[in-house]
Amino acid sequence: MKYQLLSWLAVWLMAAVSVSFAECPATRTARLFVIAGQSNAGGKGTGSELPAEYRIVDPDILAFGKGFKELSPLRPYSRKGFGADNTAFGPEIAFAHGVRSAFPEDILCIAKQTEGGCTIIAWDKDWKRPGWKEELKLVRNENKAPQYPELIRVVRGAVQSLEARPDVATVQIAGMLWVQSERDDRHRLTAAAYEKNLRALIANLRTDLGAPALPFLFADANGRLNVSVLRAGMRRIAAEVPNTALVPNSGLSRVDGVHYDSRGQIELGRRFAEAYLRMAGKKNE
């Protein structure tokens, strides 16, 4: 009888503990930042060249998308031919570390979707329209797949993965970082249309992600031709479209005339972080 009572007591205690855990709600906020664009968004930074402070793997800074098949701690992603460890990175690492102190209790996640050498036209939501392929041909991108559906897939996959965590109560799509312009500089028509296309991308993402005030930050135009046309359009957007910001790229070190090297990617990430914190009211001018 004594052992039976003890057995009942043990079962009751286990049930009570189970109920206690079940009734304890998830409380943490996950802030999702999306990085998209072409090769400089993917990044030619070399993992083995990261400064020590960026090598720290924080279990609450996560990555999803390019280089990561599932939700994982943020670190340089595997890429052959990059340094001693064959890893690469873009602006995401310096950006995540830069905004971390502003949200110390939250989970941060970077979702990346990039395609090298790709025009903004490939991110057109209405890619089934007549003439889409012809526009791609202007910059020799006719073989590129539609990028907008892939971007939405990556973002939604990241949201679902974060929501599946038992400690997450809320997932907030906190910001969009856009690093793309180089391909569109190659033809006067695509350069002239860039402003219209970027305005459409901002509006479409805000609608489809259910985030009408989504902070949208974009790196300044980069390329060799028609750059002044691209920059003029970007500045109009930053001045006229709410919750947008132009992030300067002047003085960033490069491996060639277009691609940022490790130091350049780190500095670009820092500039994105500073611009975001100003927009979020977390940093004084």
Phi and psi restraints in degrees (value plus and minus 20) as a CYANA .aco file:
   2 LYS   PHI     -78.8   -38.8
   2 LYS   PSI     -66.6   -26.6
   3 TYR   PHI     -88.6   -48.6
   3 TYR   PSI     -53.3   -13.3
   4 GLN   PHI     -84.7   -44.7
   4 GLN   PSI     -61.9   -21.9
   5 LEU   PHI     -82.9   -42.9
   5 LEU   PSI     -61.6   -21.6
   6 LEU   PHI     -83.2   -43.2
   6 LEU   PSI     -59.0   -19.0
   7 SER   PHI     -84.3   -44.3
   7 SER   PSI     -64.5   -24.5
   8 TRP   PHI     -81.4   -41.4
   8 TRP   PSI     -61.4   -21.4
   9 LEU   PHI     -82.4   -42.4
   9 LEU   PSI     -62.0   -22.0
  10 ALA   PHI     -83.4   -43.4
  10 ALA   PSI     -62.8   -22.8
  11 VAL   PHI     -82.7   -42.7
  11 VAL   PSI     -62.2   -22.2
  12 TRP   PHI     -83.8   -43.8
  12 TRP   PSI     -62.5   -22.5
  13 LEU   PHI     -84.1   -44.1
  13 LEU   PSI     -62.3   -22.3
  14 MET   PHI     -82.5   -42.5
  14 MET   PSI     -61.0   -21.0
  15 ALA   PHI     -85.9   -45.9
  15 ALA   PSI     -60.0   -20.0
  16 ALA   PHI     -84.3   -44.3
  16 ALA   PSI     -61.7   -21.7
  17 VAL   PHI     -84.9   -44.9
  17 VAL   PSI     -62.0   -22.0
  18 SER   PHI     -81.4   -41.4
  18 SER   PSI     -63.7   -23.7
  19 VAL   PHI     -83.7   -43.7
  19 VAL   PSI     -60.7   -20.7
  20 SER   PHI     -79.5   -39.5
  20 SER   PSI     -65.4   -25.4
  21 PHE   PHI     -85.6   -45.6
  21 PHE   PSI     -60.7   -20.7
  22 ALA   PHI     -85.2   -45.2
  22 ALA   PSI     -54.4   -14.4
  23 GLU   PHI    -102.1   -62.1
  23 GLU   PSI     -31.0     9.0
  24 CYS   PHI    -103.2   -63.2
  24 CYS   PSI      86.6   126.6
  25 PRO   PHI     -95.1   -55.1
  25 PRO   PSI     134.8   174.8
  26 ALA   PHI     -84.2   -44.2
  26 ALA   PSI     121.4   161.4
  27 THR   PHI    -144.7  -104.7
  27 THR   PSI     -30.2     9.8
  28 ARG   PHI    -108.9   -68.9
  28 ARG   PSI     130.3   170.3
  29 THR   PHI    -119.8   -79.8
  29 THR   PSI     113.5   153.5
  30 ALA   PHI    -126.1   -86.1
  30 ALA   PSI     102.7   142.7
  31 ARG   PHI    -122.0   -82.0
  31 ARG   PSI      98.2   138.2
  32 LEU   PHI    -122.1   -82.1
  32 LEU   PSI     104.4   144.4
  33 PHE   PHI    -132.7   -92.7
  33 PHE   PSI     112.5   152.5
  34 VAL   PHI    -125.8   -85.8
  34 VAL   PSI     111.0   151.0
  35 ILE   PHI    -138.4   -98.4
  35 ILE   PSI     106.4   146.4
  36 ALA   PHI    -163.7  -123.7
  36 ALA   PSI     144.2   184.2
  37 GLY   PHI     120.0   160.0
  37 GLY   PSI    -170.3  -130.3
  38 GLN   PHI    -126.1   -86.1
  38 GLN   PSI    -163.5  -123.5
  39 SER   PHI     -81.2   -41.2
  39 SER   PSI     -54.7   -14.7
  40 ASN   PHI     -94.6   -54.6
  40 ASN   PSI     -37.7     2.3
  41 ALA   PHI     -97.9   -57.9
  41 ALA   PSI     -61.1   -21.1
  42 GLY   PHI     -83.5   -43.5
  42 GLY   PSI     -68.0   -28.0
  43 GLY   PHI      83.3   123.3
  43 GLY   PSI     112.8   152.8
  44 LYS   PHI    -131.5   -91.5
  44 LYS   PSI       0.5    40.5
  45 GLY   PHI     -88.7   -48.7
  45 GLY   PSI     126.1   166.1
  46 THR   PHI    -120.7   -80.7
  46 THR   PSI     103.1   143.1
  47 GLY   PHI     -73.8   -33.8
  47 GLY   PSI     -60.2   -20.2
  48 SER   PHI     -89.8   -49.8
  48 SER   PSI     -29.6    10.4
  49 GLU   PHI    -118.6   -78.6
  49 GLU   PSI     -16.3    23.7
  50 LEU   PHI     -86.9   -46.9
  50 LEU   PSI     115.0   155.0
  51 PRO   PHI     -82.3   -42.3
  51 PRO   PSI     138.9   178.9
  52 ALA   PHI     -76.2   -36.2
  52 ALA   PSI     -58.7   -18.7
  53 GLU   PHI     -86.6   -46.6
  53 GLU   PSI     -39.6     0.4
  54 TYR   PHI    -117.6   -77.6
  54 TYR   PSI     -21.0    19.0
  55 ARG   PHI    -108.0   -68.0
  55 ARG   PSI     -31.2     8.8
  56 ILE   PHI     -88.1   -48.1
  56 ILE   PSI     105.8   145.8
  57 VAL   PHI    -113.2   -73.2
  57 VAL   PSI      89.9   129.9
  58 ASP   PHI    -113.4   -73.4
  58 ASP   PSI      99.9   139.9
  59 PRO   PHI     -83.2   -43.2
  59 PRO   PSI     -33.7     6.3
  60 ASP   PHI    -123.0   -83.0
  60 ASP   PSI     -10.5    29.5
  61 ILE   PHI    -136.4   -96.4
  61 ILE   PSI      91.1   131.1
  62 LEU   PHI    -134.7   -94.7
  62 LEU   PSI     147.3   187.3
  63 ALA   PHI    -156.9  -116.9
  63 ALA   PSI     132.3   172.3
  64 PHE   PHI    -171.5  -131.5
  64 PHE   PSI     125.6   165.6
  65 GLY   PHI      82.6   122.6
  65 GLY   PSI    -156.0  -116.0
  66 LYS   PHI     -71.2   -31.2
  66 LYS   PSI     100.9   140.9
  67 GLY   PHI      65.1   105.1
  67 GLY   PSI     -25.6    14.4
  68 PHE   PHI    -155.6  -115.6
  68 PHE   PSI      94.4   134.4
  69 LYS   PHI     -94.9   -54.9
  69 LYS   PSI     -41.6    -1.6
  70 GLU   PHI    -167.5  -127.5
  70 GLU   PSI     152.1   192.1
  71 LEU   PHI     -79.0   -39.0
  71 LEU   PSI     102.3   142.3
  72 SER   PHI    -165.3  -125.3
  72 SER   PSI     139.6   179.6
  73 PRO   PHI     -79.2   -39.2
  73 PRO   PSI     120.3   160.3
  74 LEU   PHI     -90.2   -50.2
  74 LEU   PSI     109.4   149.4
  75 ARG   PHI    -180.0  -140.0
  75 ARG   PSI     150.6   190.6
  76 PRO   PHI     -76.7   -36.7
  76 PRO   PSI     124.1   164.1
  77 TYR   PHI    -116.0   -76.0
  77 TYR   PSI     137.7   177.7
  78 SER   PHI     -87.6   -47.6
  78 SER   PSI     108.1   148.1
  79 ARG   PHI    -177.1  -137.1
  79 ARG   PSI      97.9   137.9
  80 LYS   PHI     -84.3   -44.3
  80 LYS   PSI     123.6   163.6
  81 GLY   PHI      66.4   106.4
  81 GLY   PSI      -9.5    30.5
  82 PHE   PHI    -134.5   -94.5
  82 PHE   PSI      79.8   119.8
  83 GLY   PHI      45.6    85.6
  83 GLY   PSI    -192.2  -152.2
  84 ALA   PHI     -88.6   -48.6
  84 ALA   PSI     -45.7    -5.7
  85 ASP   PHI    -126.0   -86.0
  85 ASP   PSI     -13.5    26.5
  86 ASN   PHI      32.7    72.7
  86 ASN   PSI      26.1    66.1
  87 THR   PHI    -151.3  -111.3
  87 THR   PSI     135.2   175.2
  88 ALA   PHI    -157.2  -117.2
  88 ALA   PSI     145.8   185.8
  89 PHE   PHI    -174.7  -134.7
  89 PHE   PSI     139.8   179.8
  90 GLY   PHI    -132.9   -92.9
  90 GLY   PSI    -167.4  -127.4
  91 PRO   PHI     -96.7   -56.7
  91 PRO   PSI     -25.4    14.6
  92 GLU   PHI     -85.2   -45.2
  92 GLU   PSI     -56.0   -16.0
  93 ILE   PHI     -90.1   -50.1
  93 ILE   PSI     -70.5   -30.5
  94 ALA   PHI     -84.4   -44.4
  94 ALA   PSI     -55.7   -15.7
  95 PHE   PHI     -82.9   -42.9
  95 PHE   PSI     -70.5   -30.5
  96 ALA   PHI     -80.9   -40.9
  96 ALA   PSI     -63.8   -23.8
  97 HIS   PHI     -87.0   -47.0
  97 HIS   PSI     -51.4   -11.4
  98 GLY   PHI     -89.7   -49.7
  98 GLY   PSI     -52.2   -12.2
  99 VAL   PHI    -116.9   -76.9
  99 VAL   PSI     -26.6    13.4
 100 ARG   PHI     -76.9   -36.9
 100 ARG   PSI     -64.7   -24.7
 101 SER   PHI     -85.7   -45.7
 101 SER   PSI     -42.0    -2.0
 102 ALA   PHI     -97.8   -57.8
 102 ALA   PSI     -39.2     0.8
 103 PHE   PHI    -154.4  -114.4
 103 PHE   PSI      41.2    81.2
 104 PRO   PHI     -85.5   -45.5
 104 PRO   PSI     -44.2    -4.2
 105 GLU   PHI    -112.7   -72.7
 105 GLU   PSI     -29.1    10.9
 106 ASP   PHI    -116.6   -76.6
 106 ASP   PSI     140.4   180.4
 107 ILE   PHI    -107.4   -67.4
 107 ILE   PSI     113.4   153.4
 108 LEU   PHI    -129.2   -89.2
 108 LEU   PSI     122.6   162.6
 109 CYS   PHI    -159.1  -119.1
 109 CYS   PSI     115.8   155.8
 110 ILE   PHI    -126.7   -86.7
 110 ILE   PSI     101.2   141.2
 111 ALA   PHI    -126.6   -86.6
 111 ALA   PSI     102.8   142.8
 112 LYS   PHI    -134.9   -94.9
 112 LYS   PSI     116.1   156.1
 113 GLN   PHI    -160.7  -120.7
 113 GLN   PSI      93.6   133.6
 114 THR   PHI    -158.7  -118.7
 114 THR   PSI     137.8   177.8
 115 GLU   PHI    -167.4  -127.4
 115 GLU   PSI      97.9   137.9
 116 GLY   PHI     -86.2   -46.2
 116 GLY   PSI     126.3   166.3
 117 GLY   PHI      38.8    78.8
 117 GLY   PSI      18.9    58.9
 118 CYS   PHI    -141.0  -101.0
 118 CYS   PSI     112.3   152.3
 119 THR   PHI     -92.1   -52.1
 119 THR   PSI     133.9   173.9
 120 ILE   PHI     -82.4   -42.4
 120 ILE   PSI     -42.0    -2.0
 121 ILE   PHI     -79.4   -39.4
 121 ILE   PSI     -50.3   -10.3
 122 ALA   PHI     -86.9   -46.9
 122 ALA   PSI     -40.6    -0.6
 123 TRP   PHI    -113.6   -73.6
 123 TRP   PSI      -4.2    35.8
 124 ASP   PHI     -89.7   -49.7
 124 ASP   PSI     106.6   146.6
 125 LYS   PHI     -81.8   -41.8
 125 LYS   PSI     -56.0   -16.0
 126 ASP   PHI    -112.7   -72.7
 126 ASP   PSI      34.5    74.5
 127 TRP   PHI     -94.9   -54.9
 127 TRP   PSI     -29.0    11.0
 128 LYS   PHI    -107.8   -67.8
 128 LYS   PSI     -22.4    17.6
 129 ARG   PHI     -89.1   -49.1
 129 ARG   PSI     133.4   173.4
 130 PRO   PHI     -81.8   -41.8
 130 PRO   PSI     117.5   157.5
 131 GLY   PHI      75.8   115.8
 131 GLY   PSI     -29.3    10.7
 132 TRP   PHI     -81.5   -41.5
 132 TRP   PSI     -67.7   -27.7
 133 LYS   PHI     -82.5   -42.5
 133 LYS   PSI     -57.8   -17.8
 134 GLU   PHI     -85.2   -45.2
 134 GLU   PSI     -57.0   -17.0
 135 GLU   PHI     -86.9   -46.9
 135 GLU   PSI     -58.3   -18.3
 136 LEU   PHI     -81.3   -41.3
 136 LEU   PSI     -55.4   -15.4
 137 LYS   PHI     -84.4   -44.4
 137 LYS   PSI     -45.6    -5.6
 138 LEU   PHI     -78.5   -38.5
 138 LEU   PSI     -50.6   -10.6
 139 VAL   PHI    -139.6   -99.6
 139 VAL   PSI       6.8    46.8
 140 ARG   PHI      35.2    75.2
 140 ARG   PSI      24.7    64.7
 141 ASN   PHI    -135.4   -95.4
 141 ASN   PSI       0.5    40.5
 142 GLU   PHI     -82.5   -42.5
 142 GLU   PSI     -37.7     2.3
 143 ASN   PHI    -115.5   -75.5
 143 ASN   PSI     -16.2    23.8
 144 LYS   PHI     -96.2   -56.2
 144 LYS   PSI     120.7   160.7
 145 ALA   PHI    -100.2   -60.2
 145 ALA   PSI     138.0   178.0
 146 PRO   PHI     -79.7   -39.7
 146 PRO   PSI     108.4   148.4
 147 GLN   PHI    -114.7   -74.7
 147 GLN   PSI     -45.3    -5.3
 148 TYR   PHI     -81.7   -41.7
 148 TYR   PSI     -66.4   -26.4
 149 PRO   PHI     -80.3   -40.3
 149 PRO   PSI     -55.9   -15.9
 150 GLU   PHI     -88.4   -48.4
 150 GLU   PSI     -59.6   -19.6
 151 LEU   PHI     -81.1   -41.1
 151 LEU   PSI     -66.4   -26.4
 152 ILE   PHI     -82.6   -42.6
 152 ILE   PSI     -59.9   -19.9
 153 ARG   PHI     -81.5   -41.5
 153 ARG   PSI     -64.3   -24.3
 154 VAL   PHI     -83.7   -43.7
 154 VAL   PSI     -65.6   -25.6
 155 VAL   PHI     -82.9   -42.9
 155 VAL   PSI     -66.2   -26.2
 156 ARG   PHI     -87.4   -47.4
 156 ARG   PSI     -54.3   -14.3
 157 GLY   PHI     -84.0   -44.0
 157 GLY   PSI     -60.6   -20.6
 158 ALA   PHI     -84.8   -44.8
 158 ALA   PSI     -63.1   -23.1
 159 VAL   PHI     -80.7   -40.7
 159 VAL   PSI     -67.0   -27.0
 160 GLN   PHI     -82.7   -42.7
 160 GLN   PSI     -59.7   -19.7
 161 SER   PHI     -86.5   -46.5
 161 SER   PSI     -58.8   -18.8
 162 LEU   PHI     -89.6   -49.6
 162 LEU   PSI     -60.6   -20.6
 163 GLU   PHI     -84.0   -44.0
 163 GLU   PSI     -45.6    -5.6
 164 ALA   PHI     -95.8   -55.8
 164 ALA   PSI     -34.2     5.8
 165 ARG   PHI     -91.6   -51.6
 165 ARG   PSI     114.2   154.2
 166 PRO   PHI     -87.9   -47.9
 166 PRO   PSI     -37.3     2.7
 167 ASP   PHI    -114.1   -74.1
 167 ASP   PSI     -24.2    15.8
 168 VAL   PHI    -116.1   -76.1
 168 VAL   PSI     104.1   144.1
 169 ALA   PHI    -115.9   -75.9
 169 ALA   PSI     -56.4   -16.4
 170 THR   PHI    -159.9  -119.9
 170 THR   PSI     116.9   156.9
 171 VAL   PHI    -131.0   -91.0
 171 VAL   PSI     103.4   143.4
 172 GLN   PHI    -134.9   -94.9
 172 GLN   PSI     102.3   142.3
 173 ILE   PHI     -97.4   -57.4
 173 ILE   PSI      82.9   122.9
 174 ALA   PHI    -111.5   -71.5
 174 ALA   PSI     -42.3    -2.3
 175 GLY   PHI    -198.0  -158.0
 175 GLY   PSI     136.7   176.7
 176 MET   PHI    -143.3  -103.3
 176 MET   PSI     108.8   148.8
 177 LEU   PHI    -134.4   -94.4
 177 LEU   PSI     102.2   142.2
 178 TRP   PHI    -135.6   -95.6
 178 TRP   PSI     103.8   143.8
 179 VAL   PHI    -148.6  -108.6
 179 VAL   PSI      71.1   111.1
 180 GLN   PHI    -187.3  -147.3
 180 GLN   PSI     117.8   157.8
 181 SER   PHI     158.5   198.5
 181 SER   PSI     -44.3    -4.3
 182 GLU   PHI     -76.1   -36.1
 182 GLU   PSI     -63.6   -23.6
 183 ARG   PHI     -87.0   -47.0
 183 ARG   PSI     -54.8   -14.8
 184 ASP   PHI     -94.5   -54.5
 184 ASP   PSI     -30.7     9.3
 185 ASP   PHI     -95.3   -55.3
 185 ASP   PSI     -33.3     6.7
 186 ARG   PHI     -96.4   -56.4
 186 ARG   PSI     -38.7     1.3
 187 HIS   PHI    -154.3  -114.3
 187 HIS   PSI     119.6   159.6
 188 ARG   PHI     -82.9   -42.9
 188 ARG   PSI     -52.5   -12.5
 189 LEU   PHI     -91.7   -51.7
 189 LEU   PSI     -61.9   -21.9
 190 THR   PHI     -90.7   -50.7
 190 THR   PSI     -53.8   -13.8
 191 ALA   PHI     -85.1   -45.1
 191 ALA   PSI     -63.0   -23.0
 192 ALA   PHI     -87.0   -47.0
 192 ALA   PSI     -51.3   -11.3
 193 ALA   PHI    -106.3   -66.3
 193 ALA   PSI     -25.1    14.9
 194 TYR   PHI     -81.0   -41.0
 194 TYR   PSI     -63.3   -23.3
 195 GLU   PHI     -78.5   -38.5
 195 GLU   PSI     -68.2   -28.2
 196 LYS   PHI     -79.7   -39.7
 196 LYS   PSI     -63.3   -23.3
 197 ASN   PHI     -87.8   -47.8
 197 ASN   PSI     -57.8   -17.8
 198 LEU   PHI     -91.1   -51.1
 198 LEU   PSI     -59.4   -19.4
 199 ARG   PHI     -79.3   -39.3
 199 ARG   PSI     -61.7   -21.7
 200 ALA   PHI     -85.9   -45.9
 200 ALA   PSI     -60.6   -20.6
 201 LEU   PHI     -82.1   -42.1
 201 LEU   PSI     -64.5   -24.5
 202 ILE   PHI     -80.0   -40.0
 202 ILE   PSI     -68.9   -28.9
 203 ALA   PHI     -83.8   -43.8
 203 ALA   PSI     -62.8   -22.8
 204 ASN   PHI     -85.5   -45.5
 204 ASN   PSI     -63.3   -23.3
 205 LEU   PHI     -85.4   -45.4
 205 LEU   PSI     -61.8   -21.8
 206 ARG   PHI     -82.6   -42.6
 206 ARG   PSI     -56.9   -16.9
 207 THR   PHI     -91.9   -51.9
 207 THR   PSI     -70.8   -30.8
 208 ASP   PHI     -93.2   -53.2
 208 ASP   PSI     -43.4    -3.4
 209 LEU   PHI    -115.9   -75.9
 209 LEU   PSI     -18.2    21.8
 210 GLY   PHI      44.8    84.8
 210 GLY   PSI      13.7    53.7
 211 ALA   PHI    -151.9  -111.9
 211 ALA   PSI      58.5    98.5
 212 PRO   PHI     -83.0   -43.0
 212 PRO   PSI     -41.2    -1.2
 213 ALA   PHI    -130.9   -90.9
 213 ALA   PSI       2.8    42.8
 214 LEU   PHI     -71.9   -31.9
 214 LEU   PSI     101.1   141.1
 215 PRO   PHI     -81.5   -41.5
 215 PRO   PSI     106.5   146.5
 216 PHE   PHI    -144.3  -104.3
 216 PHE   PSI      93.4   133.4
 217 LEU   PHI    -133.7   -93.7
 217 LEU   PSI     117.4   157.4
 218 PHE   PHI    -154.9  -114.9
 218 PHE   PSI     119.2   159.2
 219 ALA   PHI     -89.9   -49.9
 219 ALA   PSI     126.4   166.4
 220 ASP   PHI     -81.0   -41.0
 220 ASP   PSI     138.7   178.7
 221 ALA   PHI     -78.9   -38.9
 221 ALA   PSI     124.1   164.1
 222 ASN   PHI    -161.1  -121.1
 222 ASN   PSI     113.9   153.9
 223 GLY   PHI     139.9   179.9
 223 GLY   PSI    -182.8  -142.8
 224 ARG   PHI    -139.3   -99.3
 224 ARG   PSI     -45.3    -5.3
 225 LEU   PHI    -146.1  -106.1
 225 LEU   PSI     129.2   169.2
 226 ASN   PHI      32.6    72.6
 226 ASN   PSI       5.4    45.4
 227 VAL   PHI     -86.1   -46.1
 227 VAL   PSI     -55.8   -15.8
 228 SER   PHI     -83.0   -43.0
 228 SER   PSI     -54.2   -14.2
 229 VAL   PHI     -86.5   -46.5
 229 VAL   PSI     -65.3   -25.3
 230 LEU   PHI     -80.8   -40.8
 230 LEU   PSI     -65.6   -25.6
 231 ARG   PHI     -85.7   -45.7
 231 ARG   PSI     -58.4   -18.4
 232 ALA   PHI     -81.0   -41.0
 232 ALA   PSI     -63.2   -23.2
 233 GLY   PHI     -85.6   -45.6
 233 GLY   PSI     -60.3   -20.3
 234 MET   PHI     -83.3   -43.3
 234 MET   PSI     -60.1   -20.1
 235 ARG   PHI     -87.6   -47.6
 235 ARG   PSI     -54.2   -14.2
 236 ARG   PHI     -85.5   -45.5
 236 ARG   PSI     -60.9   -20.9
 237 ILE   PHI     -82.5   -42.5
 237 ILE   PSI     -68.2   -28.2
 238 ALA   PHI     -80.3   -40.3
 238 ALA   PSI     -51.3   -11.3
 239 ALA   PHI    -102.5   -62.5
 239 ALA   PSI     -46.8    -6.8
 240 GLU   PHI    -130.7   -90.7
 240 GLU   PSI     -48.8    -8.8
 241 VAL   PHI    -115.2   -75.2
 241 VAL   PSI     101.4   141.4
 242 PRO   PHI     -79.2   -39.2
 242 PRO   PSI     128.6   168.6
 243 ASN   PHI      37.6    77.6
 243 ASN   PSI      20.6    60.6
 244 THR   PHI    -145.1  -105.1
 244 THR   PSI     137.0   177.0
 245 ALA   PHI    -170.5  -130.5
 245 ALA   PSI     119.6   159.6
 246 LEU   PHI    -114.6   -74.6
 246 LEU   PSI     106.7   146.7
 247 VAL   PHI    -124.7   -84.7
 247 VAL   PSI     100.3   140.3
 248 PRO   PHI     -87.6   -47.6
 248 PRO   PSI     127.8   167.8
 249 ASN   PHI    -141.2  -101.2
 249 ASN   PSI      -8.4    31.6
 250 SER   PHI     -85.9   -45.9
 250 SER   PSI     118.1   158.1
 251 GLY   PHI      59.1    99.1
 251 GLY   PSI     -18.1    21.9
 252 LEU   PHI     -90.8   -50.8
 252 LEU   PSI     114.1   154.1
 253 SER   PHI     -94.5   -54.5
 253 SER   PSI     129.5   169.5
 254 ARG   PHI    -155.3  -115.3
 254 ARG   PSI     138.6   178.6
 255 VAL   PHI    -108.2   -68.2
 255 VAL   PSI     -39.1     0.9
 256 ASP   PHI    -171.8  -131.8
 256 ASP   PSI    -180.5  -140.5
 257 GLY   PHI     -93.1   -53.1
 257 GLY   PSI     -32.3     7.7
 258 VAL   PHI    -143.7  -103.7
 258 VAL   PSI     -62.2   -22.2
 259 HIS   PHI    -110.3   -70.3
 259 HIS   PSI     113.5   153.5
 260 TYR   PHI     -98.8   -58.8
 260 TYR   PSI     118.4   158.4
 261 ASP   PHI    -105.9   -65.9
 261 ASP   PSI    -188.1  -148.1
 262 SER   PHI     -78.4   -38.4
 262 SER   PSI     -68.7   -28.7
 263 ARG   PHI     -84.3   -44.3
 263 ARG   PSI     -58.6   -18.6
 264 GLY   PHI     -84.1   -44.1
 264 GLY   PSI     -61.1   -21.1
 265 GLN   PHI     -87.5   -47.5
 265 GLN   PSI     -59.3   -19.3
 266 ILE   PHI     -83.6   -43.6
 266 ILE   PSI     -65.1   -25.1
 267 GLU   PHI     -86.0   -46.0
 267 GLU   PSI     -59.1   -19.1
 268 LEU   PHI     -81.5   -41.5
 268 LEU   PSI     -63.3   -23.3
 269 GLY   PHI     -81.2   -41.2
 269 GLY   PSI     -59.7   -19.7
 270 ARG   PHI     -83.4   -43.4
 270 ARG   PSI     -61.7   -21.7
 271 ARG   PHI     -86.7   -46.7
 271 ARG   PSI     -59.3   -19.3
 272 PHE   PHI     -81.2   -41.2
 272 PHE   PSI     -63.4   -23.4
 273 ALA   PHI     -82.3   -42.3
 273 ALA   PSI     -65.3   -25.3
 274 GLU   PHI     -82.5   -42.5
 274 GLU   PSI     -62.9   -22.9
 275 ALA   PHI     -85.0   -45.0
 275 ALA   PSI     -60.1   -20.1
 276 TYR   PHI     -86.2   -46.2
 276 TYR   PSI     -64.2   -24.2
 277 LEU   PHI     -84.3   -44.3
 277 LEU   PSI     -56.1   -16.1
 278 ARG   PHI     -83.4   -43.4
 278 ARG   PSI     -64.1   -24.1
 279 MET   PHI     -84.0   -44.0
 279 MET   PSI     -55.8   -15.8
 280 ALA   PHI    -104.3   -64.3
 280 ALA   PSI     -20.0    20.0
 281 GLY   PHI      54.0    94.0
 281 GLY   PSI       3.1    43.1
 282 LYS   PHI    -122.8   -82.8
 282 LYS   PSI     -19.3    20.7
 283 LYS   PHI    -165.8  -125.8
 283 LYS   PSI     114.5   154.5
 284 ASN   PHI     -95.7   -55.7
 284 ASN   PSI     130.1   170.1
